[in-house]
C-alpha cells in the first residue's frame, strides 16, 4: 500500500504542475480494501473509478511469450476484482473525457 499511495501522490503532483505534459493517468490494480483504495477514492483529481468483478473480465498473462504459441492460455481469469481509476487534471478531463462506454 505504501508504494501505491506514493504513486498516487506523485501522479497528483505531476497532474497539478502547470506545464506538465501529463494530463491523465489510469491505475489498473487489484481492488483490495485498504489505505491505497481509500487514498485514490479521496483524490480531488479522480474522474472516475470502476470495479470489475473477477468473473467479468480477463487479462493478458505476462508469460504469454513462454507458452509456445498456445493461444488458448493467452488470457486468464483474474484472481480478484480489478479497480480502474482515472486521475485527470482539468485539461486532461477536457481532452479525454471518461464516459460510461
C-alpha positions, -999 to 999 in steps of 0.1 A, spaced: 0 0 0 28 25 8 43 22 -27 9 26 -43 0 56 -21 33 72 -31 25 65 -68 -9 83 -64 8 113 -46 34 116 -74 9 114 -102 -12 140 -85 19 162 -81 26 159 -119 -10 165 -129 -10 197 -108 21 212 -124 12 240 -148 34 229 -177 33 192 -172 27 171 -203 8 146 -181 -29 151 -183 -44 118 -174 -34 86 -157 -53 53 -153 -45 29 -124 -53 -7 -132 -48 -25 -99 -63 -53 -77 -94 -39 -60 -84 -47 -25 -97 -27 5 -70 -7 24 -52 26 25 -45 28 -12 -81 23 -21 -92 50 3 -64 73 -9 -74 71 -45 -111 74 -37 -104 107 -19 -83 123 -47 -97 156 -60 -83 145 -94 -103 113 -96 -125 115 -127 -140 80 -125 -135 47 -108 -148 13 -119 -145 -20 -102 -145 -51 -125 -157 -83 -109 -131 -111 -114 -157 -132 -132 -164 -105 -157 -130 -98 -172 -97 -114 -183 -62 -101 -185 -32 -110 -206 -8 -132 -188 27 -118 -186 40 -153 -195 22 -155 -229 56 -154 -247 66 -186 -228 35 -206 -237 49 -218 -270 20 -204 -291 -8 -219 -270 -32 -190 -277 -60 -206 -255 -40 -195 -225 -32 -160 -236 -60 -145 -215 -66 -157 -179 -92 -150 -152 -82 -126 -126 -77 -138 -90 -96 -108 -76 -117 -79 -87 -98 -51 -106 -100 -14 -100 -98 11 -128 -92 46 -115 -87 77 -138 -69 107 -124 -70 138 -146 -63 175 -144 -88 199 -160 -70 199 -193 -69 161 -194 -106 158 -184 -115 182 -213 -95 164 -239 -100 128 -227 -135 127 -211 -141 95 -192 -175 81 -200 -196 50 -192 -186 35 -225 
